[in-house]
């Protein structure tokens, strides 16, 4: 006799059901589980490997802006500039206080003069100032803040050949 269930591609109820595949119980912890098939980069061996492969940074970028009393804290920045660090001063929060903005701008200029490094204005309003540290290059001939000069400047800047940093 023909098995109707087999003919229709259905499981035969007369045969015992095969044991269900049991999955290991998982913890409610979202972290890596015991038998996971990926690397846990938080393990000490991966951390040690990364430390061996990557050198410690020698130069840093310091972003300074006025505090709540509208003062710039530049204490120790001259030493950082001689170490080769980059300082970016954001005076944009003082836009409503032009005299205090000028005081902070003069302090940045004085820091640059003491270090023997030029101060660059990064925007038209001169509220974003940059001092590149020792042995750091700033290209003022071909680029304006990393953008290709000839393709993205206005017509009069292209003709004069000057860039403002």
Secondary structure as GFF3:
##gff-version 3
##sequence-region A 1 165
A	DSSP	alpha_helix	4	8	.	.	.	ID=ss1
A	DSSP	alpha_helix	44	53	.	.	.	ID=ss2
A	DSSP	beta_strand	61	65	.	.	.	ID=ss3
A	DSSP	alpha_helix	77	82	.	.	.	ID=ss4
A	DSSP	beta_strand	86	90	.	.	.	ID=ss5
A	DSSP	three_ten_helix	92	94	.	.	.	ID=ss6
A	DSSP	alpha_helix	98	115	.	.	.	ID=ss7
A	DSSP	beta_strand	119	121	.	.	.	ID=ss8
A	DSSP	beta_strand	128	131	.	.	.	ID=ss9
A	DSSP	beta_strand	143	144	.	.	.	ID=ss10
A	DSSP	beta_strand	147	148	.	.	.	ID=ss11
A	DSSP	alpha_helix	149	152	.	.	.	ID=ss12
A	DSSP	alpha_helix	155	160	.	.	.	ID=ss13
###
